[in-house]
Amino acid sequence: MKVHRGEVQLGSIVAEDVMGMAASPIIPKNTVLEEEHLKILQAFHITELIIENAKANGRPLRTSPSGNMEIEQEEKVMNEPVGFFDLYLKTIREYKKEFMNWQSGTAVNVARVRELILPLIQMVERNHTYVHSLHQYSTEKDYIYHHAISVGIISALLGKKLGLNSGQVNQLALAGALADCGMAKVSPHILTKEQPLSESEFKEIKLHTANGYRMVKDTPLLKTETKLAIFQHHERFDGTGYPAYEKNDRIHLYSQVVGIADVFHAMSSERTYRSKQPVFKVLDMISGDLFGKFDIKVVNSLLQLLGDLRTGTSVRLSTGQYGEVMYTKPGAFTKPIVKINKTEDLLDLSQQKEIYISEVLFRKFMSGV
């Protein structure tokens, strides 16, 4: 949807790169617009831009008879979604309602969560490129809901990479989506606090794994290993996690999968205390800085899922250069050989420690499909 700068509303999502005077965009696509972005548009004299038809909070944008942008009422936004983006935002809205029910003391409706997450899993299984955009949709305000759904999606895809059957994959999706259900028992002021947490507040946060397990332990819709994943998803292979400081094979595979999906999405998303990092930089950090925290087969599954780009995929590098993937060496999933667009030089990222892929431009790549 093309809009004038003066009609742009905070929370809108940029659908196409906003270009200024340089080769790199001043505001990349998938950015959730905030006050600082509006100032950038004004400073660069950008009068029009392309935005998605819905805000990051799921509310669709419509044009009123006067020509101004307006948001439809809540009861009108539950129409049948027409694509992944619409379905994703609808799922976030509905999951938020479930979470608020848990905060008020209502039991976890596992069947409802399953009903919400599985259609998304099916869409992403048909087109894995959607998973590269999940972190872009997350916002600080609604992070906990975006995080739950995204961790569910990523966990399911990792399960499939690991050769699990469809029933196991579905259980992993539920484990990911419910991993933080225990956060509903954390004091609301802690969840919304913008200042650093005190030691006692952080201790309360860490109770969410045990609280989450208690919330789901009696449901017959979750397997024992799924409930265990909710309890163990913050355990680490080297014994540095919590709540029980388990190590190695004492940590179930499901727990490992949900744990690494949790870390990946958290590191690549905008949060109150931490700016989001590019996906490929996060993957490098997980395979390097966090080496030993996770089973190597789980790490490799994540790298293959998100880092193994097919030939011809358009990318933007951390240098600001654009190019396309030519070849990926075995074992170097995040560091392919890239042909630079302007010069046609071949750049082997496996030999360039400081250069990484800052964005995968799937929209351009998929335009002819």
ABEGO torsion letter per residue (X at the ends): XBBBAAABBBGBBBABBBBBABABBABBBGBBBBAAAAAAAAAAGBABBBBBABBAAGBBBBBBAAGBBBBBBAAAAABBBABAAAAAAAAAAAAAAAAAAAAAGBBBBAAAAAAAAAAAAAAAAABAAAAAAAAAABBAAAAAAAAAAAAAAAAAAAAAAAGBBAAAAAAAAAAAAAAAAAAAABBAAAAABABBBBAAAAAAAAAAAAAAAAAAAABAABBAAAAAAAAAAABBAAGABOAAGBBEAABBAAAAAAAAAAAAAAAABBBAABBBBBAAAAAAAAAAAABGABBAAAAAAAAAAAABBBBGBBBBBAAGBBBBBABBBBGBAABBBBBBAAAGBBBBAAABAABBBABBBAAAAAAAX
